Amino acid sequence: MSTTSTYRVEGMTCDHCVRAVRAEVAEVPGVTDVTVDLAGKSVTVTSEGEIDAAAVKAAVTEAGFEVPE
Ligand SMILES: [Cu+2]
């Protein structure tokens, strides 16, 4: 069963940012799909089973952006 969760992402300004976030988050274990909304400042993650929110936040940070609490 797949789960979808959305996280707010601060600091993305262009398509390069979108691609960077997508690439990092896609590497989180269990993630099957990543949709980044530049205008909406969010990333929607589809995964098999429960996703590790901390891992998603770490991936976004790794890409150079912030997930505000
Ligand atoms: Cu950019």
N, CA, C, O and the ligand as a Tripos MOL2 file, in Angstrom:
@<TRIPOS>MOLECULE
protein
  277   275    70     0     0
PROTEIN
NO_CHARGES

@<TRIPOS>ATOM
      1 N           0.8510   -1.1920    0.0000 N.3       1 MET1
      2 CA          0.0000    0.0000    0.0000 C.3       1 MET1
      3 C           0.8840    1.2380    0.0000 C.2       1 MET1
      4 O           1.8580    1.3050    0.7490 O.2       1 MET1
      5 N           0.5540    2.2110   -0.8300 N.am      2 SER2
      6 CA          1.3920    3.4020   -0.8870 C.3       2 SER2
      7 C           0.8110    4.5350   -0.0480 C.2       2 SER2
      8 O          -0.4010    4.6690    0.1220 O.2       2 SER2
      9 N           1.7160    5.3230    0.4550 N.am      3 THR3
     10 CA          1.3680    6.4490    1.3100 C.3       3 THR3
     11 C           1.8700    7.7280    0.6650 C.2       3 THR3
     12 O           2.9530    7.7480    0.0800 O.2       3 THR3
     13 N           1.0890    8.7940    0.7690 N.am      4 THR4
     14 CA          1.5170   10.0750    0.2360 C.3       4 THR4
     15 C           1.6010   11.0890    1.3670 C.2       4 THR4
     16 O           0.6860   11.2100    2.1810 O.2       4 THR4
     17 N           2.7030   11.8080    1.4040 N.am      5 SER5
     18 CA          2.8390   12.8560    2.4140 C.3       5 SER5
     19 C           3.4660   14.0940    1.7860 C.2       5 SER5
     20 O           4.2850   13.9960    0.8710 O.2       5 SER5
     21 N           3.0720   15.2520    2.2880 N.am      6 THR6
     22 CA          3.5450   16.5190    1.7300 C.3       6 THR6
     23 C           4.3100   17.3100    2.7830 C.2       6 THR6
     24 O           3.9040   17.4020    3.9410 O.2       6 THR6
     25 N           5.4300   17.8770    2.3420 N.am      7 TYR7
     26 CA          6.2720   18.6650    3.2400 C.3       7 TYR7
     27 C           6.4820   20.0390    2.6390 C.2       7 TYR7
     28 O           6.5930   20.1790    1.4210 O.2       7 TYR7
     29 N           6.5350   21.0380    3.4760 N.am      8 ARG8
     30 CA          6.8260   22.3820    3.0340 C.3       8 ARG8
     31 C           8.3310   22.5140    2.8200 C.2       8 ARG8
     32 O           9.1230   22.0160    3.6200 O.2       8 ARG8
     33 N           8.7210   23.1840    1.7400 N.am      9 VAL9
     34 CA         10.1410   23.3890    1.4500 C.3       9 VAL9
     35 C          10.3950   24.8710    1.2040 C.2       9 VAL9
     36 O           9.7640   25.4850    0.3440 O.2       9 VAL9
     37 N          11.3190   25.4320    1.9620 N.am     10 GLU10
     38 CA         11.6650   26.8480    1.8070 C.3      10 GLU10
     39 C          12.9330   27.0070    0.9800 C.2      10 GLU10
     40 O          13.8670   26.2170    1.1130 O.2      10 GLU10
     41 N          12.9680   28.0210    0.1300 N.am     11 GLY11
     42 CA         14.2000   28.4070   -0.5380 C.3      11 GLY11
     43 C          14.3290   28.0270   -2.0010 C.2      11 GLY11
     44 O          15.2950   28.4210   -2.6540 O.2      11 GLY11
     45 N          13.3790   27.2690   -2.5290 N.am     12 MET12
     46 CA         13.4780   26.8890   -3.9470 C.3      12 MET12
     47 C          13.0970   28.0920   -4.8180 C.2      12 MET12
     48 O          12.0860   28.7510   -4.5740 O.2      12 MET12
     49 N          13.9160   28.3670   -5.8330 N.am     13 THR13
     50 CA         13.6480   29.5330   -6.6720 C.3      13 THR13
     51 C          13.5000   29.2090   -8.1560 C.2      13 THR13
     52 O          12.9660   30.0190   -8.9140 O.2      13 THR13
     53 N          13.9660   28.0400   -8.5770 N.am     14 CYS14
     54 CA         13.8930   27.7480   -9.9970 C.3      14 CYS14
     55 C          13.8600   26.2440  -10.2490 C.2      14 CYS14
     56 O          13.8440   25.4440   -9.3130 O.2      14 CYS14
     57 N          13.8510   25.8800  -11.5040 N.am     15 ASP15
     58 CA         13.7360   24.4800  -11.8730 C.3      15 ASP15
     59 C          14.9410   23.6490  -11.4250 C.2      15 ASP15
     60 O          14.8180   22.4470  -11.1860 O.2      15 ASP15
     61 N          16.0990   24.2930  -11.3120 N.am     16 HIS16
     62 CA         17.2720   23.5570  -10.8240 C.3      16 HIS16
     63 C          17.0670   23.1260   -9.3800 C.2      16 HIS16
     64 O          17.4330   22.0180   -8.9890 O.2      16 HIS16
     65 N          16.4810   24.0130   -8.6020 N.am     17 CYS17
     66 CA         16.1790   23.6950   -7.2090 C.3      17 CYS17
     67 C          15.2190   22.5220   -7.1500 C.2      17 CYS17
     68 O          15.3980   21.5930   -6.3620 O.2      17 CYS17
     69 N          14.2020   22.5760   -7.9890 N.am     18 VAL18
     70 CA         13.1950   21.5170   -8.0360 C.3      18 VAL18
     71 C          13.8560   20.1800   -8.3370 C.2      18 VAL18
     72 O          13.5690   19.1720   -7.6900 O.2      18 VAL18
     73 N          14.7420   20.1830   -9.3250 N.am     19 ARG19
     74 CA         15.4070   18.9330   -9.7000 C.3      19 ARG19
     75 C          16.3090   18.4090   -8.5930 C.2      19 ARG19
     76 O          16.3930   17.2010   -8.3680 O.2      19 ARG19
     77 N          16.9930   19.3350   -7.8950 N.am     20 ALA20
     78 CA         17.8810   18.9340   -6.8070 C.3      20 ALA20
     79 C          17.0900   18.2690   -5.6810 C.2      20 ALA20
     80 O          17.4940   17.2350   -5.1500 O.2      20 ALA20
     81 N          15.9590   18.8780   -5.3270 N.am     21 VAL21
     82 CA         15.1230   18.3180   -4.2650 C.3      21 VAL21
     83 C          14.5720   16.9650   -4.6900 C.2      21 VAL21
     84 O          14.5770   16.0090   -3.9140 O.2      21 VAL21
     85 N          14.0990   16.8930   -5.9300 N.am     22 ARG22
     86 CA         13.5100   15.6550   -6.4210 C.3      22 ARG22
     87 C          14.5420   14.5170   -6.3900 C.2      22 ARG22
     88 O          14.2440   13.3990   -5.9700 O.2      22 ARG22
     89 N          15.7540   14.8320   -6.8400 N.am     23 ALA23
     90 CA         16.7950   13.8040   -6.9110 C.3      23 ALA23
     91 C          17.1730   13.2900   -5.5230 C.2      23 ALA23
     92 O          17.3370   12.0850   -5.3290 O.2      23 ALA23
     93 N          17.3100   14.2010   -4.5580 N.am     24 GLU24
     94 CA         17.6920   13.7730   -3.2000 C.3      24 GLU24
     95 C          16.5900   12.9840   -2.5220 C.2      24 GLU24
     96 O          16.8380   11.9350   -1.9270 O.2      24 GLU24
     97 N          15.3700   13.4950   -2.6170 N.am     25 VAL25
     98 CA         14.2590   12.8350   -1.9220 C.3      25 VAL25
     99 C          13.9640   11.4640   -2.5410 C.2      25 VAL25
    100 O          13.5440   10.5390   -1.8470 O.2      25 VAL25
    101 N          14.1870   11.3460   -3.8470 N.am     26 ALA26
    102 CA         13.9370   10.0660   -4.5200 C.3      26 ALA26
    103 C          14.8370    8.9600   -3.9850 C.2      26 ALA26
    104 O          14.5330    7.7780   -4.1460 O.2      26 ALA26
    105 N          15.9510    9.3410   -3.3430 N.am     27 GLU27
    106 CA         16.8810    8.3380   -2.8200 C.3      27 GLU27
    107 C          16.5180    7.8390   -1.4290 C.2      27 GLU27
    108 O          17.1390    6.9050   -0.9200 O.2      27 GLU27
    109 N          15.5090    8.4620   -0.8080 N.am     28 VAL28
    110 CA         15.0800    7.9990    0.5110 C.3      28 VAL28
    111 C          14.4560    6.6100    0.3590 C.2      28 VAL28
    112 O          13.6200    6.4000   -0.5210 O.2      28 VAL28
    113 N          14.8590    5.6580    1.2130 N.am     29 PRO29
    114 CA         14.3470    4.2910    1.1060 C.3      29 PRO29
    115 C          12.8150    4.2220    1.1290 C.2      29 PRO29
    116 O          12.1710    4.8200    1.9920 O.2      29 PRO29
    117 N          12.2490    3.4950    0.1820 N.am     30 GLY30
    118 CA         10.8050    3.2950    0.1380 C.3      30 GLY30
    119 C          10.0750    4.2790   -0.7530 C.2      30 GLY30
    120 O           8.9090    4.0690   -1.0880 O.2      30 GLY30
    121 N          10.7540    5.3620   -1.1450 N.am     31 VAL31
    122 CA         10.1020    6.3860   -1.9550 C.3      31 VAL31
    123 C           9.9170    5.8900   -3.3890 C.2      31 VAL31
    124 O          10.8610    5.4100   -4.0170 O.2      31 VAL31
    125 N           8.6930    6.0120   -3.8960 N.am     32 THR32
    126 CA          8.3960    5.5570   -5.2470 C.3      32 THR32
    127 C           8.1010    6.7070   -6.2060 C.2      32 THR32
    128 O           8.1950    6.5460   -7.4230 O.2      32 THR32
    129 N           7.7430    7.8740   -5.6510 N.am     33 ASP33
    130 CA          7.4590    9.0150   -6.5100 C.3      33 ASP33
    131 C           7.6480   10.3210   -5.7320 C.2      33 ASP33
    132 O           7.3400   10.4000   -4.5430 O.2      33 ASP33
    133 N           8.1550   11.3360   -6.4200 N.am     34 VAL34
    134 CA          8.3730   12.6430   -5.7900 C.3      34 VAL34
    135 C           7.8270   13.7220   -6.7110 C.2      34 VAL34
    136 O           8.1910   13.7870   -7.8850 O.2      34 VAL34
    137 N           6.9580   14.5640   -6.1820 N.am     35 THR35
    138 CA          6.4370   15.6900   -6.9500 C.3      35 THR35
    139 C           6.7820   16.9790   -6.2130 C.2      35 THR35
    140 O           6.4200   17.1510   -5.0490 O.2      35 THR35
    141 N           7.4810   17.8810   -6.8910 N.am     36 VAL36
    142 CA          7.8590   19.1460   -6.2700 C.3      36 VAL36
    143 C           7.0040   20.2620   -6.8540 C.2      36 VAL36
    144 O           6.8790   20.4020   -8.0700 O.2      36 VAL36
    145 N           6.4180   21.0530   -5.9560 N.am     37 ASP37
    146 CA          5.6110   22.1980   -6.3520 C.3      37 ASP37
    147 C           6.3970   23.4670   -6.0260 C.2      37 ASP37
    148 O           6.4460   23.8980   -4.8740 O.2      37 ASP37
    149 N           7.0050   24.0530   -7.0410 N.am     38 LEU38
    150 CA          7.8530   25.2330   -6.8330 C.3      38 LEU38
    151 C           7.0450   26.4060   -6.2930 C.2      38 LEU38
    152 O           7.4180   27.0090   -5.2870 O.2      38 LEU38
    153 N           5.9430   26.7290   -6.9550 N.am     39 ALA39
    154 CA          5.1170   27.8670   -6.5410 C.3      39 ALA39
    155 C           4.4840   27.6250   -5.1770 C.2      39 ALA39
    156 O           4.3420   28.5440   -4.3700 O.2      39 ALA39
    157 N           4.1100   26.3830   -4.9350 N.am     40 GLY40
    158 CA          3.4480   26.0420   -3.6770 C.3      40 GLY40
    159 C           4.4210   25.7460   -2.5590 C.2      40 GLY40
    160 O           4.0100   25.4940   -1.4260 O.2      40 GLY40
    161 N           5.7410   25.7740   -2.8730 N.am     41 LYS41
    162 CA          6.7830   25.5190   -1.8710 C.3      41 LYS41
    163 C           6.5540   24.2120   -1.1210 C.2      41 LYS41
    164 O           6.5420   24.1770    0.1090 O.2      41 LYS41
    165 N           6.3740   23.1500   -1.8800 N.am     42 SER42
    166 CA          6.1600   21.8790   -1.1980 C.3      42 SER42
    167 C           6.6860   20.7150   -2.0200 C.2      42 SER42
    168 O           6.8930   20.8190   -3.2290 O.2      42 SER42
    169 N           6.8950   19.6070   -1.3290 N.am     43 VAL43
    170 CA          7.2660   18.3660   -1.9970 C.3      43 VAL43
    171 C           6.2990   17.2870   -1.5210 C.2      43 VAL43
    172 O           6.0800   17.1170   -0.3220 O.2      43 VAL43
    173 N           5.7280   16.5660   -2.4750 N.am     44 THR44
    174 CA          4.8160   15.4810   -2.1500 C.3      44 THR44
    175 C           5.5120   14.1700   -2.4580 C.2      44 THR44
    176 O           5.9800   13.9380   -3.5730 O.2      44 THR44
    177 N           5.5700   13.3190   -1.4470 N.am     45 VAL45
    178 CA          6.3210   12.0790   -1.5320 C.3      45 VAL45
    179 C           5.3790   10.8850   -1.4620 C.2      45 VAL45
    180 O           4.5830   10.7580   -0.5310 O.2      45 VAL45
    181 N           5.4820   10.0160   -2.4540 N.am     46 THR46
    182 CA          4.7300    8.7680   -2.4290 C.3      46 THR46
    183 C           5.7040    7.6620   -2.0640 C.2      46 THR46
    184 O           6.8090    7.5900   -2.6030 O.2      46 THR46
    185 N           5.2850    6.7990   -1.1430 N.am     47 SER47
    186 CA          6.1820    5.7450   -0.6760 C.3      47 SER47
    187 C           5.4120    4.4680   -0.4180 C.2      47 SER47
    188 O           4.1890    4.4610   -0.2810 O.2      47 SER47
    189 N           6.1810    3.3800   -0.3560 N.am     48 GLU48
    190 CA          5.5870    2.1040    0.0400 C.3      48 GLU48
    191 C           5.6660    2.0270    1.5460 C.2      48 GLU48
    192 O           6.7530    2.0510    2.1240 O.2      48 GLU48
    193 N           4.5120    1.9340    2.1810 N.am     49 GLY49
    194 CA          4.4880    1.9050    3.6350 C.3      49 GLY49
    195 C           4.7550    3.2700    4.2280 C.2      49 GLY49
    196 O           4.6780    4.2970    3.5530 O.2      49 GLY49
    197 N           5.0710    3.2490    5.5060 N.am     50 GLU50
    198 CA          5.2840    4.4930    6.2460 C.3      50 GLU50
    199 C           6.6130    5.1260    5.8460 C.2      50 GLU50
    200 O           7.6430    4.4530    5.8040 O.2      50 GLU50
    201 N           6.5810    6.4360    5.5510 N.am     51 ILE51
    202 CA          7.8250    7.1200    5.1750 C.3      51 ILE51
    203 C           8.4760    7.6970    6.4280 C.2      51 ILE51
    204 O           7.7930    8.1010    7.3700 O.2      51 ILE51
    205 N           9.7960    7.7270    6.4230 N.am     52 ASP52
    206 CA         10.5550    8.3160    7.5200 C.3      52 ASP52
    207 C          10.6580    9.8220    7.2820 C.2      52 ASP52
    208 O          11.4640   10.2730    6.4680 O.2      52 ASP52
    209 N           9.8490   10.5890    7.9880 N.am     53 ALA53
    210 CA          9.8100   12.0480    7.7750 C.3      53 ALA53
    211 C          11.1740   12.6840    8.0020 C.2      53 ALA53
    212 O          11.5510   13.6220    7.3010 O.2      53 ALA53
    213 N          11.9040   12.1790    8.9730 N.am     54 ALA54
    214 CA         13.2300   12.7310    9.2660 C.3      54 ALA54
    215 C          14.1690   12.5200    8.0800 C.2      54 ALA54
    216 O          15.0090   13.3700    7.7840 O.2      54 ALA54
    217 N          14.0190   11.3780    7.4040 N.am     55 ALA55
    218 CA         14.8650   11.0770    6.2460 C.3      55 ALA55
    219 C          14.5300   12.0040    5.0850 C.2      55 ALA55
    220 O          15.4200   12.4370    4.3520 O.2      55 ALA55
    221 N          13.2430   12.3090    4.9190 N.am     56 VAL56
    222 CA         12.8370   13.2370    3.8550 C.3      56 VAL56
    223 C          13.3900   14.6270    4.1470 C.2      56 VAL56
    224 O          13.9230   15.2910    3.2570 O.2      56 VAL56
    225 N          13.2620   15.0600    5.3890 N.am     57 LYS57
    226 CA         13.7790   16.3760    5.7650 C.3      57 LYS57
    227 C          15.2880   16.4420    5.5790 C.2      57 LYS57
    228 O          15.8200   17.4570    5.1310 O.2      57 LYS57
    229 N          15.9730   15.3620    5.9240 N.am     58 ALA58
    230 CA         17.4250   15.3110    5.7600 C.3      58 ALA58
    231 C          17.7970   15.4040    4.2810 C.2      58 ALA58
    232 O          18.7840   16.0450    3.9200 O.2      58 ALA58
    233 N          17.0000   14.7600    3.4310 N.am     59 ALA59
    234 CA         17.2650   14.7830    1.9920 C.3      59 ALA59
    235 C          17.0700   16.1910    1.4350 C.2      59 ALA59
    236 O          17.8510   16.6500    0.6010 O.2      59 ALA59
    237 N          16.0340   16.8650    1.8950 N.am     60 VAL60
    238 CA         15.7830   18.2430    1.4460 C.3      60 VAL60
    239 C          16.9160   19.1490    1.9020 C.2      60 VAL60
    240 O          17.3750   20.0120    1.1540 O.2      60 VAL60
    241 N          17.3620   18.9450    3.1330 N.am     61 THR61
    242 CA         18.4910   19.7240    3.6560 C.3      61 THR61
    243 C          19.7440   19.4570    2.8520 C.2      61 THR61
    244 O          20.5170   20.3690    2.5600 O.2      61 THR61
    245 N          19.9400   18.1840    2.4920 N.am     62 GLU62
    246 CA         21.0920   17.7860    1.6880 C.3      62 GLU62
    247 C          21.0740   18.5020    0.3380 C.2      62 GLU62
    248 O          22.1250   18.8510   -0.2010 O.2      62 GLU62
    249 N          19.8810   18.7180   -0.2010 N.am     63 ALA63
    250 CA         19.7440   19.4060   -1.4870 C.3      63 ALA63
    251 C          19.9750   20.9060   -1.3410 C.2      63 ALA63
    252 O          20.1220   21.6160   -2.3360 O.2      63 ALA63
    253 N          20.0090   21.3910   -0.0900 N.am     64 GLY64
    254 CA         20.3200   22.7920    0.1590 C.3      64 GLY64
    255 C          19.1300   23.6510    0.5380 C.2      64 GLY64
    256 O          19.1950   24.8790    0.4760 O.2      64 GLY64
    257 N          18.0330   22.9960    0.9360 N.am     65 PHE65
    258 CA         16.8260   23.7430    1.2820 C.3      65 PHE65
    259 C          16.3350   23.3540    2.6680 C.2      65 PHE65
    260 O          16.8820   22.4640    3.3190 O.2      65 PHE65
    261 N          15.2800   24.0550    3.1010 N.am     66 GLU66
    262 CA         14.7970   23.8450    4.4630 C.3      66 GLU66
    263 C          13.3680   23.3580    4.5200 C.2      66 GLU66
    264 O          12.5140   23.7820    3.7410 O.2      66 GLU66
    265 N          13.1210   22.4560    5.4610 N.am     67 VAL67
    266 CA         11.7560   22.0610    5.7960 C.3      67 VAL67
    267 C          11.4430   22.7070    7.1390 C.2      67 VAL67
    268 O          11.9270   22.2470    8.1740 O.2      67 VAL67
    269 N          10.6300   23.7780    7.1360 N.am     68 PRO68
    270 CA         10.2970   24.4240    8.4070 C.3      68 PRO68
    271 C           9.4240   23.5230    9.2640 C.2      68 PRO68
    272 O           8.6540   22.7160    8.7420 O.2      68 PRO68
    273 N           9.5440   23.6600   10.5780 N.am     69 GLU69
    274 CA          8.7480   22.8330   11.5000 C.3      69 GLU69
    275 C           7.2910   23.2380   11.4330 C.2      69 GLU69
    276 O           6.4570   22.6630   12.1330 O.2      69 GLU69
    277 CU         17.1080   27.1040   -8.3620 Cu       70 CU70
@<TRIPOS>BOND
     1     1     2 1
     2     2     3 1
     3     3     4 2
     4     3     5 am
     5     5     6 1
     6     6     7 1
     7     7     8 2
     8     7     9 am
     9     9    10 1
    10    10    11 1
    11    11    12 2
    12    11    13 am
    13    13    14 1
    14    14    15 1
    15    15    16 2
    16    15    17 am
    17    17    18 1
    18    18    19 1
    19    19    20 2
    20    19    21 am
    21    21    22 1
    22    22    23 1
    23    23    24 2
    24    23    25 am
    25    25    26 1
    26    26    27 1
    27    27    28 2
    28    27    29 am
    29    29    30 1
    30    30    31 1
    31    31    32 2
    32    31    33 am
    33    33    34 1
    34    34    35 1
    35    35    36 2
    36    35    37 am
    37    37    38 1
    38    38    39 1
    39    39    40 2
    40    39    41 am
    41    41    42 1
    42    42    43 1
    43    43    44 2
    44    43    45 am
    45    45    46 1
    46    46    47 1
    47    47    48 2
    48    47    49 am
    49    49    50 1
    50    50    51 1
    51    51    52 2
    52    51    53 am
    53    53    54 1
    54    54    55 1
    55    55    56 2
    56    55    57 am
    57    57    58 1
    58    58    59 1
    59    59    60 2
    60    59    61 am
    61    61    62 1
    62    62    63 1
    63    63    64 2
    64    63    65 am
    65    65    66 1
    66    66    67 1
    67    67    68 2
    68    67    69 am
    69    69    70 1
    70    70    71 1
    71    71    72 2
    72    71    73 am
    73    73    74 1
    74    74    75 1
    75    75    76 2
    76    75    77 am
    77    77    78 1
    78    78    79 1
    79    79    80 2
    80    79    81 am
    81    81    82 1
    82    82    83 1
    83    83    84 2
    84    83    85 am
    85    85    86 1
    86    86    87 1
    87    87    88 2
    88    87    89 am
    89    89    90 1
    90    90    91 1
    91    91    92 2
    92    91    93 am
    93    93    94 1
    94    94    95 1
    95    95    96 2
    96    95    97 am
    97    97    98 1
    98    98    99 1
    99    99   100 2
   100    99   101 am
   101   101   102 1
   102   102   103 1
   103   103   104 2
   104   103   105 am
   105   105   106 1
   106   106   107 1
   107   107   108 2
   108   107   109 am
   109   109   110 1
   110   110   111 1
   111   111   112 2
   112   111   113 am
   113   113   114 1
   114   114   115 1
   115   115   116 2
   116   115   117 am
   117   117   118 1
   118   118   119 1
   119   119   120 2
   120   119   121 am
   121   121   122 1
   122   122   123 1
   123   123   124 2
   124   123   125 am
   125   125   126 1
   126   126   127 1
   127   127   128 2
   128   127   129 am
   129   129   130 1
   130   130   131 1
   131   131   132 2
   132   131   133 am
   133   133   134 1
   134   134   135 1
   135   135   136 2
   136   135   137 am
   137   137   138 1
   138   138   139 1
   139   139   140 2
   140   139   141 am
   141   141   142 1
   142   142   143 1
   143   143   144 2
   144   143   145 am
   145   145   146 1
   146   146   147 1
   147   147   148 2
   148   147   149 am
   149   149   150 1
   150   150   151 1
   151   151   152 2
   152   151   153 am
   153   153   154 1
   154   154   155 1
   155   155   156 2
   156   155   157 am
   157   157   158 1
   158   158   159 1
   159   159   160 2
   160   159   161 am
   161   161   162 1
   162   162   163 1
   163   163   164 2
   164   163   165 am
   165   165   166 1
   166   166   167 1
   167   167   168 2
   168   167   169 am
   169   169   170 1
   170   170   171 1
   171   171   172 2
   172   171   173 am
   173   173   174 1
   174   174   175 1
   175   175   176 2
   176   175   177 am
   177   177   178 1
   178   178   179 1
   179   179   180 2
   180   179   181 am
   181   181   182 1
   182   182   183 1
   183   183   184 2
   184   183   185 am
   185   185   186 1
   186   186   187 1
   187   187   188 2
   188   187   189 am
   189   189   190 1
   190   190   191 1
   191   191   192 2
   192   191   193 am
   193   193   194 1
   194   194   195 1
   195   195   196 2
   196   195   197 am
   197   197   198 1
   198   198   199 1
   199   199   200 2
   200   199   201 am
   201   201   202 1
   202   202   203 1
   203   203   204 2
   204   203   205 am
   205   205   206 1
   206   206   207 1
   207   207   208 2
   208   207   209 am
   209   209   210 1
   210   210   211 1
   211   211   212 2
   212   211   213 am
   213   213   214 1
   214   214   215 1
   215   215   216 2
   216   215   217 am
   217   217   218 1
   218   218   219 1
   219   219   220 2
   220   219   221 am
   221   221   222 1
   222   222   223 1
   223   223   224 2
   224   223   225 am
   225   225   226 1
   226   226   227 1
   227   227   228 2
   228   227   229 am
   229   229   230 1
   230   230   231 1
   231   231   232 2
   232   231   233 am
   233   233   234 1
   234   234   235 1
   235   235   236 2
   236   235   237 am
   237   237   238 1
   238   238   239 1
   239   239   240 2
   240   239   241 am
   241   241   242 1
   242   242   243 1
   243   243   244 2
   244   243   245 am
   245   245   246 1
   246   246   247 1
   247   247   248 2
   248   247   249 am
   249   249   250 1
   250   250   251 1
   251   251   252 2
   252   251   253 am
   253   253   254 1
   254   254   255 1
   255   255   256 2
   256   255   257 am
   257   257   258 1
   258   258   259 1
   259   259   260 2
   260   259   261 am
   261   261   262 1
   262   262   263 1
   263   263   264 2
   264   263   265 am
   265   265   266 1
   266   266   267 1
   267   267   268 2
   268   267   269 am
   269   269   270 1
   270   270   271 1
   271   271   272 2
   272   271   273 am
   273   273   274 1
   274   274   275 1
   275   275   276 2
@<TRIPOS>SUBSTRUCTURE
     1 MET1         2 RESIDUE 1 A MET
     2 SER2         6 RESIDUE 1 A SER
     3 THR3        10 RESIDUE 1 A THR
     4 THR4        14 RESIDUE 1 A THR
     5 SER5        18 RESIDUE 1 A SER
     6 THR6        22 RESIDUE 1 A THR
     7 TYR7        26 RESIDUE 1 A TYR
     8 ARG8        30 RESIDUE 1 A ARG
     9 VAL9        34 RESIDUE 1 A VAL
    10 GLU10       38 RESIDUE 1 A GLU
    11 GLY11       42 RESIDUE 1 A GLY
    12 MET12       46 RESIDUE 1 A MET
    13 THR13       50 RESIDUE 1 A THR
    14 CYS14       54 RESIDUE 1 A CYS
    15 ASP15       58 RESIDUE 1 A ASP
    16 HIS16       62 RESIDUE 1 A HIS
    17 CYS17       66 RESIDUE 1 A CYS
    18 VAL18       70 RESIDUE 1 A VAL
    19 ARG19       74 RESIDUE 1 A ARG
    20 ALA20       78 RESIDUE 1 A ALA
    21 VAL21       82 RESIDUE 1 A VAL
    22 ARG22       86 RESIDUE 1 A ARG
    23 ALA23       90 RESIDUE 1 A ALA
    24 GLU24       94 RESIDUE 1 A GLU
    25 VAL25       98 RESIDUE 1 A VAL
    26 ALA26      102 RESIDUE 1 A ALA
    27 GLU27      106 RESIDUE 1 A GLU
    28 VAL28      110 RESIDUE 1 A VAL
    29 PRO29      114 RESIDUE 1 A PRO
    30 GLY30      118 RESIDUE 1 A GLY
    31 VAL31      122 RESIDUE 1 A VAL
    32 THR32      126 RESIDUE 1 A THR
    33 ASP33      130 RESIDUE 1 A ASP
    34 VAL34      134 RESIDUE 1 A VAL
    35 THR35      138 RESIDUE 1 A THR
    36 VAL36      142 RESIDUE 1 A VAL
    37 ASP37      146 RESIDUE 1 A ASP
    38 LEU38      150 RESIDUE 1 A LEU
    39 ALA39      154 RESIDUE 1 A ALA
    40 GLY40      158 RESIDUE 1 A GLY
    41 LYS41      162 RESIDUE 1 A LYS
    42 SER42      166 RESIDUE 1 A SER
    43 VAL43      170 RESIDUE 1 A VAL
    44 THR44      174 RESIDUE 1 A THR
    45 VAL45      178 RESIDUE 1 A VAL
    46 THR46      182 RESIDUE 1 A THR
    47 SER47      186 RESIDUE 1 A SER
    48 GLU48      190 RESIDUE 1 A GLU
    49 GLY49      194 RESIDUE 1 A GLY
    50 GLU50      198 RESIDUE 1 A GLU
    51 ILE51      202 RESIDUE 1 A ILE
    52 ASP52      206 RESIDUE 1 A ASP
    53 ALA53      210 RESIDUE 1 A ALA
    54 ALA54      214 RESIDUE 1 A ALA
    55 ALA55      218 RESIDUE 1 A ALA
    56 VAL56      222 RESIDUE 1 A VAL
    57 LYS57      226 RESIDUE 1 A LYS
    58 ALA58      230 RESIDUE 1 A ALA
    59 ALA59      234 RESIDUE 1 A ALA
    60 VAL60      238 RESIDUE 1 A VAL
    61 THR61      242 RESIDUE 1 A THR
    62 GLU62      246 RESIDUE 1 A GLU
    63 ALA63      250 RESIDUE 1 A ALA
    64 GLY64      254 RESIDUE 1 A GLY
    65 PHE65      258 RESIDUE 1 A PHE
    66 GLU66      262 RESIDUE 1 A GLU
    67 VAL67      266 RESIDUE 1 A VAL
    68 PRO68      270 RESIDUE 1 A PRO
    69 GLU69      274 RESIDUE 1 A GLU
    70 CU70       277 GROUP 0 **** ****
